[in-house]
């Protein structure tokens, strides 16, 4: 029985590896190389790596002149600000390990009120705007805070309705889904406001799973 289980696990692992390779094969040549480098640096942490849509007039990816410079990490937690597990360790360590002379690496997480005050007190207000979201009659507030930590730019999406909490995840799956769909949409909506055009977005775990969906639908025609 144990031998059979090990065989099944091995087959599943092989299929998963093939799936990842198939996903990367659809990405342009340069982004594919970058994605593989990031994949290995993260210890093969399961995350989505997607090329951003380039503004009209940009040099098409796949050509010699196309250079990937901007990387955005989107996650629900990150060391040292908020941690419940290994995800926070990866998101906190990986951006620092990349060559900052070659890549402009930035990280965005929610601005939970449970982030220790020693950090929150140093956050710098960047801007705010109002975004349409789901069934809400009025547009929803999106604040952007910024903090540079160990050479990495961190952004914090602020909305007390969703992120005023004693811990990052609640006991209600439905509520957390609503919170993090809001976060996913707000991340993309914030990019033009902060003037950042990511070439690759690392979407860590299910909390950022809607970013690729919004990227290919609501934000498909955005020039950023």
Secondary structure, 3 states (H helix, E strand, C coil): CHHHHHHHHHHHHHHHHHHHHHHHHCCCHHHHHHHHHHHHHCCCCCEEEEECCCCCCCCCCCCCCCCCCEEEEECCCECCCECCCHHHHHHHHHHHHCCCCCCEEEEEEECCCCCCHHHHCCCEEEEEEEECCCCCCCCEEEEEEEEEECCEEEEEEECHHHHCCCCCCCCCHHHHHHHHHHHHHHHHHHHHHHCCCCCEEEEECHHHCCHHHHHHCCCCCCCC
